[in-house]
Amino acid sequence: YPCFATPIESITGYKTEMAKCENEEELERHLRRLRRKFASRSILVQEFLEIDNEIDLGGVCLDQEIIIPAIIRKTNVAQYEKGVTLAGRIVPFEELGDVQQGVIEMLKLFHYVGMFDMELNIVGDKIYFNEINLRSGGPNFAYYLNGVNLPAIFVKELTGEGHTPDEEKM
């Protein structure tokens, strides 16, 4: 303790169902409340992390080709909607160092074709995976404002037109 309880699938859960529990009694109370409301919902209980910073990234998966134009290092996050980016700094994807290859390899394992966004958390000198959404997400608009149109790249690939490497560069 402390621990953090959250729905395993956020598509079926809401941020109000997440809770930091300081002890076993708080955790039991929270889980009982969730069971009464959502008897079939699965909950993940994990170590609570004091997050120092957050990273957003988005891109396009074309099965084994992964396009990630950059990452967004969050500088301001909404206080009432945890994780919602209010401001950030766009930096090269390569700034993730060794984690960059791990992200690419994980995405390749999905054999997914489509847009995605991902969140990573920085705690001390470690980077933790937070979530992935297999859809267009928040980073997409920031990339668009900086010259990379991910939806257009995806549509070109789906229609057989293809895209150029220049279209991936910010």
Buried (B, 14 or more C-beta within 10 A) or exposed (E): EEBBBBBEEBEEBEEEBBBBBEEEEBBEEBBEEBEEEBEEBEBEBEEBBEBEBBBBBBBBBBEEEBBBBBBBBBEEBEEEEEBEBEEBEBBEBEEBEEBBEEBBEEBBEBEBBEBBBBBBBBEEEEBEEBEBBBEBBBBBEBBEEEEBBBEEBBEBBEEEEEBEEEBBEB
